[in-house]
Amino acid sequence: MNIPAWNNTYLEPILAFALVTIGFSVYHFVSISAKVKSQFTTKFGDLRGNTKFLWMTRYLGATTIGIIPAIILILITGKGLEDYGITFKNHLTSLAWIGGLASIIIPLNFFNSKKEKNLAFYPNVREKEWTKKMVATNAFTWVAYLFGYELMFRGLLLFATVPLLGEWPAIVLNAALYALVHVPKNLEETIGAIPLGVVLCLITLTTGTIWVAFFVHITLALSNFFFSLKHHPEMKVI
């Protein structure tokens, strides 16, 4: 058997795949670790310990999925942030996409958040009484996590694979991986991640920036959080 020839153009996408695999694995296995969670529940009690543990895992995900891989990839490839969509341009087009998608997402989340199936899982933090500081902290941890998430998927992974694979293969592969990381959640979110992943990749390549995907994802997560908190019969803001 002949060993396949090496080409230097393979390095960037291989690094991106390796980094997303390692980064997501670290985040995932820490987030389901009973041993790590017990350290929080022992110190803060069951309810508050679970809350602080969840917030910690979001910060961890932002770091291991997005920030550390970005630093490694940039140092090794010599590319800049703008090469991975971390740039501000095409402002009007970006704002139009954000506004248009938000006008669809927010009403859908408003009605969906009332369903028992949604309220059984969201808000992820299961505190019954929320202070304004807790609401702000929970929202901020979502923003941090989703920045790392979009930095990897619509940033590093997408822009690293397009030159080698071409746009559509890179988009489909990206959406497939995006769906796979939703498998631990539920079937509905896994299925929904496929069309959303394709749309966000298309928008990212069209605008040349990850910020539309980032703000759309924030709109999706935070509107569901706020509406679920409002509609949950056992939760209130004090």
Summary of the structure (lengths in Angstrom):
residues: 238
radius of gyration: 18.9
end to end distance: 68.3
largest distance: 68.3
contacts: 733
relative contact order: 0.15
helix: 79%
strand: 2%
